[in-house]
């Protein structure tokens, strides 16, 4: 499973004769001069800044995430846009694959039997290759529709509905016995772990030789907060991961916004919410108990950062849930320049430990998740 720009980089890496390269360049490549002209035109017309460097590195100017290309290796060349059933490699996005699966379910004349012989899977980099499966940039895919990834993996290594001209005498026995998933090699690459990636690893990485997971001790990003901000971490209790969202909202309403909660009085209050719509539907925006001295209340998602990179006049910052990407935390706090006596309140539970350790460090996260205390302060 790949992004379009990464697919282009993979194919152009082949230092051999590549058939249909012109078509591939047209579909996947980007003319650098044209791309720069388009960006400059948009800036002049819409008065908006260009995309950040990490976006450009990942997507370039071609962010169409609906594609699927078969690749066949011959003795003399690499053939692009080959039939999926005769391809040695399939480069595709999760959306492209899920579309093919949906078409097969709606039309019985179509099928995705080519997924039955997958031996290697690479997430973000999807290969119909000799017994490997690789998932690259899994953290980026998790920001999109991760259910697509689960659905695609569930359709791998199933018994095909048709023979498709194959020689049944050459089929390995474990394929006929529906044991191919135990021989498939799956590689998942990500800049961090989250529950979705762990679930995929635990439920669908079943190779009989075993599996291996590499992780690291995080040092945290608190030293990157250059402003004098009092950071208060409050832990709320939840009995299970299924109830953690309701428990977080209940704690926010009763402890943060209600009587006896945080002192929401000052020049302004800023709430950083990962999924604002789910919170808004619960109706906590009314704030009936808050004093009139508050002049404004902002809602901010990672996509609502002001263009000049500064959030002025904020005295109380409330982080409803920690961001998946640790870089967002110091970036947001460092945007509060110009405020005085600033306080940042972070809500977390023991089910947020993966996010927490990336921000405060692995050692501190373990203590905060298991300690009898529920209040922790960093200065």
N, C-alpha and C positions, 0 to 999 in steps of 0.2 A: 504494500500500500504506500503510495507516494503522493507528493504534491507535484503539480505539473512542471515547475521549474526543476525540481530534483530529478524528475523523470528525464527531462532534457539533458541534464548533466550526466546521468547514468549512461544514456545511449551514446552521447558524443564522446564518452570515455573509450569506446571500442576503437582501437587503432587498426581497423581492418576495413575492407570494402563493405559499406552499409547500403543495402538496397532501400529505395523509397525515402532517402534521407531528406530530399527536398520537401516532400509532403510532411515529414516529421518536423522539420524546421518551421514550416508554416503553421503547424498545429501547436507546437510546444515552445518554439524559440521566440525570442524577443529582439527586435532591432534596437540596439542601444541608443542610436541617435534619435530614432523615432520615439523611444521611451522617454528620453530626456525632454524632447520637444513637447510631448503630451503632458508631462509633469509641470513644466514651466507654464504651459497654456492654462492648465487647471489652476495653478497658483494665481495667475493674473486674473483669471475669470472669476474664481470663487474666493480668492483671498484666503486660501487655506494652505497650511504647510504640507510638504510632501510626507509620505509615509516614513516612519522611523527606519533606521538601518537594519534592525532585526527582521522587520517585515519584508524589506527589499531582499535580504539575504535568503529568506525562505520562499517568498512568492515571486519576487521580481515584479514585472508589470502584467503577468499572466496568472491570475489567481483563480481561474476556472478549475474547480475541483471535481469535475464530472468527466472522466476519461478512462479508457481501457485499451491497451495496445498489446498484441501478441508479438513475440520475437522468436525467430527460429534461427538456430546456428547451423550453418553448413560448412563444408570443408574450405570453401573459398570466400564466403561472405556471411554477413549477418542480415537476415531478411526481416524487415519491420512490417507490421500490419498483417502478419500471418494468421491463418485460421487458428482459433484458440485450441482446437483439439490436436493440432500438429505443432503447437508452439512449445519451445523449451522454457520460455519465460513469459510471464504476463506482468506487465507494469500497469497498475491500476490504482485508482483512488477508492476508498471505501464506498463513496457514493456511486461510482461507476459500477462496482460489483453488486451493490444492493439493488441497483436498477435492473441489472440482468437477472438477479434472483427473483425480483418482483414480476418481471415479464414472464419468466418460466412458470411461476405459480399461477399467473392469470391465463396463460396460453399453454395448454398441454402439449402443443406441437414443439414448443421450445424447451430447452433444458440447460442446466449448468453442470453437465456431467464432467466437464473439463476440470472442475474443482475436486473431483474424486481422486485424482492422481497427484495432488499437491504433496510434495515431499519436503519443501522448505518454504516457510512463511516468514516474511520480513515486514513488520508493520510500518506503514508509511512507505515501505519498499516491499511490494508484494511480488514474490517470485514463484512461477511454476517451474521449479528447478530441481536438481537432483537431490532431493531429501533434506532441504533446509527451508526454514520459514523465518523471515526477518521483519520485525516491526521497528522502524526507525521514527524518531520524533513522536513517540507515543504520547508524550506530554502535550504536544500541540494538537494531536488528534483528539485527546480527551477534552479539549476546549470546544470541540465540535459535537457531533452526534456519536457518542461512543457506542450506542446500541447497534450502529451499523457494523462496527468491528466484531461485536459478539455474534451478530447474525451471520456474518461471513464465515467466521471460524466454525460455527456450528454446522455449516454446510460443507465443510471440507471433509474429504476422505469417506464420503458416503458411497454406497453401491450405485453405479450408474444405471440409468433407466434403459439405455440402449447400448448396443455393442460398438457403434460408430466405426465399423470397419477394422477394429482391433483384432489381433490374433489372441484368442483366449488361452492358447497353450503357452503364451509368453507372459501371462499375468502372474505375478507372485502370489503365493498361496495366502499370505496374510491380508491381501486386498480382498480376496473372495470371502475370507472369514471375518471381514469388517474389523480388522485389527490394524489398519494402516495408520490410524492416529497415534498408535504406540511407537511407530517408526518415524513419524514426522519430526523434523527438527524445527523448532520455533525460536527465533531470536527477537528479543524485544529491547530496543534501545530508547532510553529516556533520560532527560536531565534530572528527573526526580521521580519518586514513587508516589502513587496515590491509590486509594482503594480499588478503583476500576482496573488499574494495571495489575495489582496484586490478585484480584479476582480472576482475571484472564490467565495469569500465571498459574494459579492454584487449580483452576477447573479445566483448563484446556491444554496445558503443557504436560503431556502424559507420556513422554518418551520412556521406553522400558529401560534405557540406560541411566535414567535419572534426570535431574535438573539442577541448575546452579543459579543462584541469584547473588549478584554483587551489589553491595551497598556501601555507603561511606558515613563517617561521623561528620556531621555538619557543625561548622563553627558559628553559624548564625550571622545575621546582618545588622545587629544592633550597633556595632561600632561605626556603621555607615550613616547613622543618624547624626548629623552634624549640629543640629539645633538643640537647645536646651528644652527638652520635652520630657515631662514626667509620664512614664509609660506604666499603666496599671493593667495588669492581666487578671481577669476575674473568671474563675472556673465554675461552670454550672454542671449539675448532675443530670445524667441520662442513663436509663436502664439498658438501652440497646441502641444500636446504630440506626435502627428503623425509627426510633422516637427522638433522635437527636435534633432534627429540624424543629419539631414542635416544642421541645424543651428549650431550645435556644430562643425562639420567639416568645415563649411564656416568661422566660427570665428577663428578656429585654423589656417586655411590657411592664412587669411587676417591679423589677429591681432598678431598671435604668430610667423608665419613664414614669413610674408610679410613685406613691408616697414612700419615703424612706430610701428612694433610689439615689442615683448620682445627682450631683448638684448641677442641673442643666440651666444655670443662670450665668450670663456673661454676654460678651459681644455677639457671639454666634455659636452655633453647634453644627458640626459636620458629621454625617453618618456615612460610612463606607460599607456598602452592601454588595455582596457578590451577585446575588439573584434578587434584585429589587422587586420584581413583579410578584414573586411568591410571598414576600413580606407585605407588599401593598394590598394584596387581596385579603389579607387577614385583618386589615383595618386599623393598624396601630398608628397611622399617621395623624389621628385626631389629636393626640396629646392633650387630654382634658385637664391634666393636673399641672401642666407646665406654666410657670409664671410668665407674665406679660413682658418681662424684661428681656426676653430673647427677641432679638431683632430679625433673625433669619434662621431657617433650618434647611440645609442642603441635603439632597440625596446624591450620592456619587458612586458610580461604578467605575471599573478600570477604563471604560470607554468614554468617560465624560471629563477627562482631564482638561483643564483650560489650555488654550493654545499657547499662552505665554509661560506655562509651567509654574504659575504661582496661584495659591489659594489664599486670599488676603482676608484678614479680620477674624480668623477662626481661633477660638480659645479652647473649646472642648471638641476633641476628635473622638468619635466612637467607631471602632471597627467591629462591625456586627459578626463577621467571620473572617479569619485570616485568608489572604489570597493564596492560590496555589503557587504562583511564582513569587519567590522571596524578594525579587528585585522591586516589586510594587511597594513593599512596606517602607523602606527608607525613602523611596522616591516621593511617596505621598506625604510622609512626615516632613521631609525637607522642603516641601512646597508651602509650608505654613510660615514662611519668613515674613516678618513684620508684625506678628502677634506676640503677646506677652503672657507669661504665666500659663503656658500651654500644657494641657493634659490630654493624653491619649489613653482611652479605655478599650481594651481588647477582650472580647468574649470568646471562651474556648471550652472544650470538654476533653475528656480523655480520648475521645474518638478523633480529635483533631491533632493527634500527636505527630503525624507525618508532616502536616503543615507547620506545626509549632516548632519542631526541631530545625526546620530550615530557617526560621526567623531568629529564635533565641539560642540555638545550638542543641545538639543531641543530649548532652549531659544535663543541661538545665531543663529541657523538655521532659526528660524522664522524672526528674524531681518534682516538677510542677504537676505532672499527671498522677503521681502516686502520693503526694504529700497530703497530710491531714488539713493543712491550710488551703484556702481557696482564693487567697488574694496575694499577688506577687507584684512588686514594684521595681522597675528599672529606671535609673536616672542617668 
